Amino acid sequence: MTMNTSIALGLIALVPLTAQAAPLPSDSTGLPGDGFDLEQAVELFRNADGPEAFEQALNTEGNHVNNLDLDGDGQVDFVQVITQVEGDAAAIVLRVQVSPTESQDVAVIGVEKVGSDSAVLQITGDEDLYPDGTIVEPFAEVEKAAATPRGPAAPRLVHVGVVVNVWVWRPVPWFFGPLYRPYHIIRPWGHHPAWWRPWHPHPWHSWWGWHGHHHHGYRPWPHCRVVHVKTMYAPGRAHSGLVKARYAEAHQRHARTRGSLEAAPGSTKHNATKAEPERYITEQPRKAGTGRMDRGGTEAQRVRGAAPARDHSGAKAERQRDGDRRGGSAAPTSRKARRGGR
């Protein structure tokens, strides 16, 4: 055996050791909702021609949104789409049939009109599958000049998150127009569309690798904006005793560790997010691969909400400069000092 051959074999032998030394990244809550990507579901909804096309997109393996196996049969579950509209509120329910007699809701997409040509959207993960209060919404970032001290200094730009107006999304106006019809196809247990091809759930490391930590253009949010949808949807929510029992231990384990998970640096699961000033923007086409608006679009259209907090970082320095120009310190002085020590 030559020396070069020995070196080559030695390098080959090191490859599996190196791979084993690097642990797989993990962002799993340990709950069944890890198998359904809420952000990707909303992205598919955004581009769908209607509820039937949306249902097909959810149940297409290559879209990497659904990896659920709630009934434990070793195959990914078929996710049904059910729509409901009442006034200015629309609910798009995502549901799985887990037995001949039971179904389990996965999530509900809520859309509410807030103006003649504006609407907001949130998706809420079902409490039996996700951590309590799991809400995700689309958002955009706009640049804003922060308040600066008076003078020639250039303004400091800050990024502000704003709520997206989803009225311009393809399927949204249909829900509130004259052509709307409720969508709910009732199928017997075990019967599915002819086009559907079930698959085995993907292992976690592959599933994590497709989605990673980043979902550009979406964020968790701690408050429900679509209150009317929540009220309308609640009486018809489907929950399965089989699913609840199967994942009871996982929920208990998550409840014990949730505090440490939320405090972990870089955690991106659907944890509570600090509230920001609420503003609305009509979404323009995005730059490829980012969650920011194309600078060639129109200016952000503010609909309601409080302005961002003012930046007072230069106030103290300005007072100091004013005192220096008057020939002394800006700090208060005693009456005796002002009289020359008399």
N, C-alpha and C positions, 0 to 999 in steps of 0.2 A: 504494500500500500504506500503510495507516494505521500509526501508531506502535504501537498495541496489537497489531496483527497481527504486526508485526516482533518485538515482545517475545515473543509466544507462540511464533513459529517458532524464536526463539533458545533458548527454554526446552526445546522439543521436541528440538532438535539436541543439547542437553547431556545428555539422558537416556542415550543409548547410551554416551557417553563416561564418565559416572559409573558405569554398570554394568560397563564394561570395567576401570575402575580398581580395583574391589573384587575381589580374587582369590577363587576358590572355596575354601572350607575343605576341608582334606584330612586324613583320618585313615586313609589306606590304607596297608597294609603292602606292597602290590604283589603279594601272593600270591593264589591262586585262592580261598582261604577268605574273602576280603573279600566274595565273592558269596553267602555263606550266613551268616545271622545266628543265632549260637548261642543268645543270650539269648531271642530271639523264638521259636526252635524249642522251648525249654523251656517258655515261656509257653503255646504251643499245646498241648504235651503235658499240661501241668497241667490244662487245661480240656477235654481230649478224653474222649470216652466209651469209647475203646478204641483199639487200634493201627490199625484200618482208618480210623476217623474222624481220627486223627492224621495218617495218610498223606495223606488228602485235604486236610487243612488245610495241610500242608507244600507241597502242589502247587497251591495256589490263589493266583493272582497277587495278588489284593487283600490277602493277609496279609503281603506284603512280607518273606518270610523267605528265599526261594530266588531267586537271580539267577545260578546256576551254568551255565556252558556248557563242561564239561570235554572233550566230544568235538569242540568247535569247529565245530558244524554251524549256528551262528547262531540256535539256539533253546535256551531254558532246559531243563536236564535234568530228567527225572522222578526224584524221590528215593523209593526204596523203604524200607519199614520192615520190619525183621526183629527178632523178639524171641527171647530165650534166657534161661532161668531155671535156676539151680542152687542149691538150698538157700535161703539168705537173700540171694542176689544175683540181680539181673535186669539184663540188657543189652538196650537198645533201639538197634539198629544202623541208621544212616541211610546208604544205599548208592545209587550211581549206576552204571548199566550204560553203559560208554563204547564198547563194540564187541561184536560177536557172541561174543567169547571172553574179554573182560576187564571187570571191574567195579572200582570205586574207592569205598572207604568215605569218607564225608564227616565223620562224627562218631559217637560212641557215647554214649548217655545211660546212666549207671550208677546203679542204685538198690540200696542195701543196708539190710536191717533191722538196727537196733541195739538193738531191744527189742520187746516184744510189740505195742506200738502206736506205734512210732517208727521212722523211716527217714531216711537221708540221700541226697542226689542230687548228682551232678556230671555235666557234659557235657564231653567231651574232643574237641577238634578233631583230625582226622587229621594226622599229621606231614607228609604229602605236600601238604597244602593250607594248613596254618596254621604259624605259628612253633612251634618245639619247646616242648613243655610247656604248650600252650594248654588251660587248664582253667577252666571257669566254673561257679559254683554260686549258688543262691539264698541270700540272707541277709536279716536284718532288723536294724533298729536299735532298741535299748531305752535308756532313760535310767537312769543309775545315779548315786548320790551319791558324789562323790569324797571321799577322806579329807581332813579339814580340821583345823586346829589346835583345841585345846580352847577353848571359849568360846562366846559367843552368836552368832557369825557364822553366817549361813545356809549350808547345804551347797552346794557347787558341783556342778552337774549336768553329766555328760559322756555322750556317746553311745557305746555299745559295740555293735559288730557281732557278731551271733550267728548260728549255723547254723540254718536252718529245718528243722523236722521235717516231711517231705513225706508222712507217712503219711495226712494228711487230704486230700491231693490226690486228685482223683476217680479216676484210673486206677490208682494205686499198689497198693491192697490186692488188686486183681484178680490181679496177678502172683504173689501168694503165697497165693492161695485155691484152693479145689477146682475152680473153674470155669475156671482158666487153661488155655489151649491155645496152643501156639507159633503165631506168625503169620509166614508167609513165603510170599508168592504168587510162584511162578516164572513169569515171562512170557518168551516168545520175544523175540529182538531186534527192536525196532521196534514191539512190541505194548504198548499201554497201556490203562488203563481208559477206557470210553466217555465218562465225564464229563470227562476231562482235556483241556484246551485249552492247548497250548504257546504261549509268547509269546517275543518277542525280548528278549534281556537289556537291562535299562535302563542308560542311561549312568551313570557313577559319581556325577556331581553330583546326579542325581535320587535314586539309591539312598542316598547319604550323607544327603540331606535328609530322607528318611523316618526314618532311625534316629538321625542326629546323634551326639552324644557320650554321651548319657545313656541308660542302661538301669536304671531304678529297680528295686531289689530284687535285682540280680545283681551279682556281682563276680568278677574273675579271682582265681585262687588257685594258689599255687605247688606245692601238695602234693596227692597223690591220697588221698582218703579211702576210695574204693570199691576197695580192693585186690583183693578176691575177684573183682569184676567184671573188673578189668584182667587177672587171670590166666586167667579163664574165656574172655574175648573174644579174647585175643592169637592163639591158634592159627588162628582162623577169619577173621582180618582180611583184607580184600580190598584189594589195591593193584595199580594198573595201571602197566605199564612205559611206556605211551603218555603217561599223565598226568605221570609222573615226568620223562620226557624233555622234554615240552612246557614244563614250568615249572622246569626245572633252573636256568636263568639267573636267573629271578626269586628263587629260593631263595638263590643265591649273592649276588645284589645285596642281599637283605634281611640276610643274615648279615654283610655288610660294614658295613651301616648300622644294625644293630639297637641297638648301644650308644648312638648319638646319638638314635635314635628313643625309646628308653626314658628318656633323660635330658631329653627335650624337655618344657618346662612344659606341663601340661594334656594330655599324652598319655593316651589312654584305651584304647589297644589292649590286647590280652590279654598284658600283661607281668607279670613276677613281682611279687607283692604281699607286703609285709612281714607275717609271720605274726602273728596276733592270738590272744588267749586263746580256746580252743575251748569253745564252749558251744552248747547246742541249745535251740531254742524251738519250741513248737507254734504254728504260724502261725495268726493270726486274720485276719479280713477286712481288707484294706488300705483306707486312705483313697484316694479316687479321685485318680489322677495322682501318687501318691507311693509310695515303697518302705517307708514306716513302718507299724507296726502300729496299728490303731485302738485308741485309749486305752480304749474301752469293752470290750475283750476281757479275757481272763484274764491273770494275771501270767505272766511268762516261766517256763517249767518247765525248770530246769537238769538235764541228764542226766549230763554228765560234763565234765571239763576243769578247767583251772587258773583261779583267780580273777584278775581284772585286776591289773596291778601297782599297788602302793600309791603314793599321791601324798605325797611327803615335802617338798613345796614350802614348808610352814610350819614345819618342824622347827627350822630355824636361828633363825627369828624367835621361836619359843617359848623356846628356850634363852636368847636375849638378854633377853626379858622376865623370865625367872626370875632372871637376874643383876641386873637393875635393881631388882627387888623386894627383893633381899638388900642393896641399897644399894651396889652396885658393878658392875663389868663382869663379864660372863659369861666373859671370857677368862681362862685360867690365869694366876696371878701367881707370882712367885718367892718363895722362903722368906724372903729378906731383906726384900722389900717387906711381907710379912705381919707381920714383927717391927718394923715402923716404921722401917726403915732401919738398925737396929743390926747 
